[in-house]
């Protein structure tokens, strides 16, 4: 229960406090040619990409450590798969960042 409350508070705080980053007046935004839909889409892309990658990395690490603790002889095979999986997950987060940058400056 406490963990879900902390998660909800972090999400709501991020949603409401992130508006301070966009605290410019509308004249400055119009002069800079900011596309607000692209900025919101970029923020969502980065958020989902990093949330998915972080969640997957945590679960993968937990499963790998549990597997190694159950069968220490299979450490080498598990470790290679673990590293390869982490590389793909990190690529997912970086790809979300690149897509967000492309959307922002398009």
C-alpha positions as CSV (number, residue, x, y, z in Angstrom):
1,X,0.0,0.0,0.0
2,X,2.8,2.4,1.0
3,X,4.7,1.6,-2.2
4,X,1.7,2.4,-4.4
5,X,1.1,5.7,-2.6
6,X,4.8,6.7,-3.1
7,X,4.5,5.7,-6.8
8,X,1.3,7.7,-7.2
9,X,2.8,10.7,-5.5
10,X,5.9,10.6,-7.7
11,X,3.8,10.4,-10.9
12,X,1.5,13.2,-9.9
13,X,4.4,15.3,-8.7
14,X,6.2,14.8,-11.9
15,X,3.1,15.7,-13.9
16,X,2.4,18.9,-12.0
17,X,5.9,20.1,-11.3
18,X,7.2,19.5,-14.8
19,X,5.0,22.4,-16.0
20,X,7.5,24.7,-14.3
21,X,10.0,23.8,-17.0
22,X,7.6,25.2,-19.6
23,X,6.9,28.4,-17.6
24,X,7.6,30.8,-20.5
25,X,5.0,33.2,-21.7
26,X,3.0,32.3,-24.8
27,X,4.8,35.1,-26.7
28,X,8.2,33.6,-26.2
29,X,6.9,30.1,-27.2
30,X,5.3,31.5,-30.3
31,X,8.5,33.4,-31.2
32,X,10.6,30.3,-30.8
33,X,8.2,28.2,-32.9
34,X,7.6,25.6,-30.2
35,X,5.2,22.8,-31.2
36,X,3.5,21.9,-27.9
37,X,2.1,18.7,-29.2
38,X,5.6,17.5,-30.2
39,X,6.9,18.5,-26.8
40,X,4.2,16.6,-25.0
41,X,4.7,13.6,-27.3
42,X,8.5,13.7,-26.7
43,X,8.0,13.8,-23.0
44,X,5.7,10.8,-23.1
45,X,8.1,8.9,-25.4
46,X,11.0,9.5,-23.0
47,X,8.9,8.6,-20.0
48,X,7.5,5.4,-21.4
49,X,10.9,4.3,-22.9
50,X,12.8,4.9,-19.7
51,X,10.0,3.3,-17.5
52,X,9.9,0.2,-19.7
53,X,13.7,-0.1,-19.8
54,X,14.1,0.4,-16.0
55,X,11.4,-2.1,-15.2
56,X,12.7,-4.7,-17.5
57,X,16.3,-4.3,-16.3
58,X,15.2,-4.7,-12.7
59,X,13.2,-7.8,-13.4
60,X,15.9,-9.3,-15.6
61,X,18.6,-8.7,-12.9
62,X,16.3,-10.3,-10.2
63,X,15.6,-13.3,-12.4
64,X,19.2,-13.8,-13.4
65,X,20.4,-13.6,-9.8
66,X,17.7,-16.0,-8.7
67,X,18.7,-18.4,-11.5
68,X,22.4,-18.2,-10.6
69,X,21.6,-18.8,-6.9
70,X,19.6,-21.9,-7.8
71,X,22.2,-23.3,-10.2
72,X,25.7,-21.7,-9.8
73,X,27.2,-24.0,-12.5
74,X,25.1,-22.2,-15.2
75,X,26.5,-18.8,-14.3
76,X,28.4,-18.2,-17.5
77,X,25.5,-19.0,-19.8
78,X,23.1,-16.9,-17.8
79,X,25.5,-14.0,-17.5
80,X,26.0,-13.8,-21.3
81,X,22.2,-13.8,-21.9
82,X,21.8,-11.2,-19.1
83,X,24.3,-8.8,-20.6
84,X,22.8,-9.2,-24.1
85,X,19.3,-8.5,-22.6
86,X,20.6,-5.4,-20.8
87,X,22.1,-4.1,-24.1
88,X,18.7,-4.4,-25.8
89,X,16.9,-2.8,-23.0
90,X,19.3,0.1,-22.9
91,X,18.9,0.5,-26.6
92,X,15.2,0.8,-26.1
93,X,15.7,3.7,-23.8
94,X,18.2,5.4,-26.1
95,X,15.9,4.9,-29.1
96,X,13.0,6.6,-27.1
97,X,15.4,9.5,-26.4
98,X,16.4,9.8,-30.1
99,X,12.7,9.7,-31.2
100,X,11.9,12.4,-28.7
101,X,14.7,14.6,-29.9
102,X,13.5,14.2,-33.5
103,X,10.0,15.1,-32.6
104,X,11.1,18.1,-30.7
105,X,13.2,19.6,-33.4
106,X,11.0,18.6,-36.4
